[in-house]
Each structure stands twice: as structure tokens, then as C-alpha cells.
């Protein structure tokens, strides 16, 4: 008989903290334990400790590796001594495809040597089993914290990738006016390589007579609030380029500079990107979360073919118009939670074409952030996986 869980104010505060940070959203734990009875016990206690955990159990490490490829997993919890593949060998296999995924070694066999090997192999947490029920609260806390860290790191990584791949040029300068960071677009607009400008003073990109306004108007106004206007820069090859330009300062005194070139070359680039998306073998839609009901504002050719709807029947509608009576609520709820949390998500669900035909749709949704790190749009990728299902 499973003993009752004791109440813990500390555990409840962690739950509340995780809820506020969004880390408890859809936490799926893959537990690998060759003792079925103990595996059931762990699943029951974890479910009591954290009702928002979904516990998937495998008794064979090789089956666990297959399941990891098939389902989105938030955290792996593994025993150490198992037939065929021990916990550290399993960790090595997991790290091949999922180098940052939280992995907790939850073992009954403990030693300094095993702990040292686990840390060297890149385990997220190392926890020994004991006979008390408190171990399940500790395990739940470790899972919760590991997933929260992992998701926070992914969020930062996505934000950095958004800056790196932003169409607008973005740079950061220190208090003395030297470049400490610039993205590829910023360098391209000015005709430089990124490394060329790191450590250089901003005066180097101005014509000889164009820098006075920076000190007299732009910087003072940016320190008070924000400055925006038009600036003429001098490219590396000596030619001039006119850009839409904004300046602002962070609380630590870092100057953030955003520039955008609105010329024929830019319009051609945008046109090329749209043609590339239309040639993609999967459906692509872009939605605008700032409009009522997050409607589709762009759909590529493959999405039109996939769904049977014409573009004028697609644009302006929420993607839920593809759902029907056999669409399961769980993946839909998972998508809604991810959208509300501004996170990426992948699900598979039944959708309906215009003619009523049902197809299995693998949907991936990702947020797109602007230069300030605020949500700009969502992009959705749709793939017909009916044959595989």
C-alpha cells in the first residue's frame, strides 16, 4: 500500500514559482526503470506531487530511446543498473540527439565513482533512491527545476537566434561608443563582416561631416527616451547608404542601435523569401497574434494544396478551421498553451480538408520575436503524415 504524501509548504511554493514562470506547462517525464513495481510507485508519487506532470514509463532502455524519438519529452529520469544498457550508456545515447535535454540519474546504487562519471558524462542531476517518501518530493523538485532551466535557456536561445536572423540591423555599443555586438544584417547593410566592426567606434561608419548630430541630438534624446529618424552611413567601400535608424539605452548604459534599409534590394530579398516559402514541400502559414483571434496573414502554395482551400478562404481565419469532430482535444490544448506562453510546440492531430477528408497533420508552431524581443508573429509548419500514421 502506498503511504500518503506529507504536505510540504516548500513544495507548494516551488509549484507556484514554476507556475508563474510557465515551467509547469506540459511537463512530460520519460522514466526508465527495469523494476515495473517500483516504476509504478514512482509514477504514482510524482503524479501526486505534481499533477501537471505526465509520466511515461519504459522498462527497457532501448524502448525508451525509440519513444524519445517519437514523443516530445521534457525530462528523462533513468535508473543506473539495467540489463543491456546502463544509465550512463543510455545518457550517452540520449545526448547524441538531445544534447541539452534534462537527464536525471535516479539510482539505488550510489558511489562517488558513479556520481563522478555521471557528472563527467553531462547528467543534469544525480539522485540516490532511499526508503522514504521524501525522495519523491525531492525528485519532483529536481525535475521541475531542471525543466525550468532548460526552457529558460531555450527561450534565451530563441531570442538570440531571432536577433541574429532579424532582417533589420541590430547592434550594441558600450558606454564609450565601441561596438560590442552586431548581427549579420547590420554588417551587411554597411558592407562589413561582423568581426570587422567589433571594437570599432561608431564614428568610423559616419561621413567625416555627419557625426555632430549624434552627440548633439541623437544620444541625448535616446538617453531620455528613444531617438528615431534617418541616418546616412558610409559603407566600407566608401559609398553612402540611407537607413531608418533608432537608438535607445539599456539600464546598464549599453546603446542599442537598430537600422533598416528600405531600398529595392530589400524588397527583392523579401520577394525571394516568399517565393522560397511557396516552393517549400510543407505547408507554411504566418499568423498575427496582435489581431483578434490570431488570424492567418500568409499561407504558402503547399498549405493551399494540403487543405484544398483557396488563399482568400484561408487568410483572415484562425487555423482551427481545419479541426473537426475527430480532432482530439489534447494536442489542441497543447498548442494553445504553447501559444499563450510564446513557446514552440509540435503536435500531430486529425485535420479536415475542404472536401471533408480527414488527414493526420504534423503541426509545428514557433514564435517570431522582433528586435526588442517582443512577440511579432507565429509561423506554423504543416506536414501530412497520414501514411506514417
N, C-alpha and C positions, 0 to 999 in steps of 0.2 A: 504493500500500500504506500502510495506517495505521501510523504508528510506535508502538512500545509506550509505554504511560504510565509515567512515572517514579514511584517511590514517594515519598510525602510524609508525614512524621510529623505535620506541621501539619494536613494534610487529614484524616488519620485522627483527630486529636484533635477536630477540628470535627465529624466524623461521630459520634464518641462523645458529644460535648456535645449535639448535636442529638438523638441517640437518647434521652439521659437527659431532655431537655426535651420529648420527644414530637413534635418538629417534623418528623421524617422520616416520620411516619405518612402514607402515601398521598399523596406529593407528585406532582402531575400538572402537567407543564410543557407549555404550548402554545407551540411555536416557529414563528414566521412568517419564512420565508426564501425569496426567489424563485429562488435557485440550488439546484436539487434535490441536486446532488452535495455542496455544502457543508452543506446541511441534513442529509443522511445522515451526514456526517462529525461534525457537532455531536452528533447523536443518539447515535452510537456512543461518542464520548468521554464524554458525560455519563452514559451508561449504565454505562461502566466506572468513572467517578469516584464515582457514587452509584447503587448497584444498586437502591435503593428509589425512584428517580425513574422515572416513566412519561413518556416523551417523545412528544407528539403533534405532528406536523409538517404545516403548511399552506404552500403556495407562493403562495397568493392571499390578500391581506388580507381580502377580503370573505367568502371561505370561512371564514377564521379567526373573523370576527365571528359567523357562523352557528354555528360549533362551540362558541364561548364560551357561546352561549345554550342549547346542548343538553347540555353536559357540565360537571361541576364541575371547575374549573381552579384550581390553587394559585398559578400564576405564569405570566405572559406574557413571552416573550423575542422581540423583534422586530428585524429589520433596519431600516435607515433608508431607503435608496433602493430603492423597489419601484414597479412600474408601477401606476397607478390610485390608490394611496393610500400615502403615505409613512409612516414610522414615527410621526411626531408627529401626523399626521392620524388614524392608527389609534389612538394613545393617547387622543386627544380623544374618539373614538367609544367606546372601552372605558370611559372614565371616566364616560360618561353613565349607564351601568347598574351599573358596578362601581367606585365612587369610591376604594376602598381597596385593590383587588387589586394585588399586586406586579406591576410592569411594568418590565422591563429592556430598555433600548435597546442592542442589540449590533450595532454598525455598523462598516463598513470605511471610511466617510467621516467623518473627525473634524475638528472645528474648534471654537474657543471659542464661535463663534456658535451652532452646533448644540447644543453642551453647555449653553449658557445658555438656549436656547429649550426644551430638554428639561427642564431643572430647573424653569423657569417653568411648564411645562405639567403638572408633577406626576409626572415619571418617578421611579421608585423608585431605579433605578441606571442609570448611563451607562457603557458599556464599549466600548472600541475593539477591533476584531479586529486580530490580528497573525499572523505566520507561525509562531509556536512553539506547541508542545503545552501550554505552561504556561497559555495563555489559557483552556483548558477547565477546568482546576482552579480558576482564578480565577472563571470563570463559575459553576461548580458551587457554590463558596463563597458567591457573591453571591446565587444562587437560594436556597440553604439558609438564609442569614441573613435574607433578605427574607421568606421564608415563616414563619420562626420568629417574627419581629417581628409580622407580620400576624396570626398565630394567637394570639400573646400578647395583642395589642390586642383581638382578638375575644373572648378569654376574659375579659379585664377588662370589656369592654363588656357581655357576657352577665351577668357577676356584678353589675354596676351595675344593669342592667335588672331582674335578679331582685330586688334590694333595692328599686328604685323601684316595682315592681309587687307586692311582697310584701303578703300580706293583713295580717300583723302590722305595727304601727307601729314604725319604726326611726328613731332619732335619734342624733346625735353632738354632744358638748359639749366645749368646750375646758377648760383647767385651772381657769379662773375660773367655770365653770358656765354659760357662754352657749352657745346653740345655734349650731352651725356647719353642721349638715345635718339635715334630717328628710325622710322620704319622705311621699308623699301620704296613706298610711293613717294615719300618726302625726297629721298635721294634721287629717284627717277625724274621727278619734276625739275630738279635742279641740275640734272645731268651728272651726278656724282655716284660713286659707290658708297654704301653706308659707312664703311670704315674711313673713307676719306675725310668725313666731317667730324667724327668723334674727336673731341678735344679741341676743335677749332672754335674761334669766337664767331658769333653771328655776323659781325661786321664784314667777314670775308665773303659773304654772299650778297652784299649790297653794292650797288654802284658807288663810286667814290663820293658822289654828292647826295646820296639818298639815305644816309643813316641818321641825320639830325632829328628827323621826325620820330624815330624810335625812342630817343631819350626824352624828347620834349613833350610828346603826346601819348604814344602807344603804351610805353611801360607805366607811366603814372596812372593812366586810365585803367590798365589791366590790373594794377595793384589795388585800385579802389573797387573795381568790379570786373569788367571784361572789356577788351577792346576788339572791335571787328571792323574791317574795311578792306581796301585793296592795296596791295604792295607790289612793287616792281623789284624782282630779284635779278641778280646776274648769275647766269649759269656758268658751269665750269669752262665751257667753250667760249665764254665772253658774250654770248647773246643774252637778250633780256626776256623775261617771262613775267606776265602779269597774273597774279593769283588772288583769289579771295582768301582773306587772312584773318585769323582770330588769335588773341593772346589772353592767357589767364595765368594765375599763380596758385599753387597749392599752399597748404598751411605751413609747409616747411621751407617755402621760398623757391621751389622749383617752378620755372616758367614753362608752360605748356603752349606749344605753337601748333596750330592746325592750318594747313593750306590746301587749296583746291584749284586746279586748273580747269577752266570751263571752255576748252577750245575744241576744234574739230577732231583732233586726235583722241580726246577723251570720249566724245560721242561715238567715234568709230570703235573704240575699245568696248564701250557698253553694248554696241550693236553686235560685236563679235561674241561677247559673253552670252547674249540672248540667243544667237544662232547656235552656239555650242550647247546651251541647255536644251534647245529644240532637237538637237541631234543625239541627245543622251538616250540610252536604251531603257531608262526607267522614268516613271512619271515624276515631275518636279512641280511643286506649287510654292508660291510665296504668299504669306498672309500678313495682314496689318493688324497687330493687337491694339493699336490706338483707335481703330474704328469699331463701331458697335458689332459685337459677335465675332470679332477676329476674322473678317472675310478674306477670301482668296482675291489677290490682286494680280496674280500672274499664274498661268498654267502652261506647261510646255506641250509640244505635239504628242509626246508619248502618253501624257496624262489624258489628253483628249481621246486617243486611241484606246487606252486602257479602260476608260469608263463609258465610252460611247456618247458622251455629252459634247456639244459644241462649246467653244470658248464663251460665247455670250450666255450660255446656260450655266457656266461654272463661275466666272468672275462675279464677285459680289456676294457669294454664298459661303457659309461655313462648311468645312469638309464633312460634317456629319451627314450631309445629304446622301452620302454613299452608304450609310448604315440602313439596316432593315431588321425584320423580326428575328433573324437568327444571329444577329451580331451580339456577341457576349458582352456583358456589362463590365467585366473585369478589365480587359485591355482598354476599353473606352475610359474607364475611371483612371487607369494608369496614365493615359495620355493627358487627361485633364489636370491631374496632379503635377505632371511634369511641366505643362504649360503655365500653370499657376506659379510654379517655383522657378520658372525660366531656366529649365534644365532640358538636356537632350533625353530622348527616350526612343526605344524600338519595341514594337509590338507586332503580333500577327493576329488578324481578325477577319471575319467574313464581311465582305462588302458586296454591294449590288451595282451592276451596270445599269445603264438607262433602260435596256430591254428586259430587266428583271433577273438576268443571270447572276448567280452567286459566284464569287471568286475569293480565294484567300489572298489577302493583301498584307505584305510586309511593309509596315509604315515606320519610317524614321523621321522624327521631328527634332530640329535643332534651333536654338535661339540665335539671332544675329544681333550683335551689340554695336552701338555707334562709337565714335571716338571717345566719348566721355564715359563709356561703359554702361550706358543705359540701353534697355531693350529697344531694338529698332523694328525688326521683323522676325517672323518664323519662316524657316524653309522646311518643306516636307518632301520626302522621297518615297515613292510608292512603287512596289515591285510585286508582280503577280507570281505567287509561289504555290498556286493550286496544284501543279503537277507534283511538286515535292511533298505537299501535304497529303 
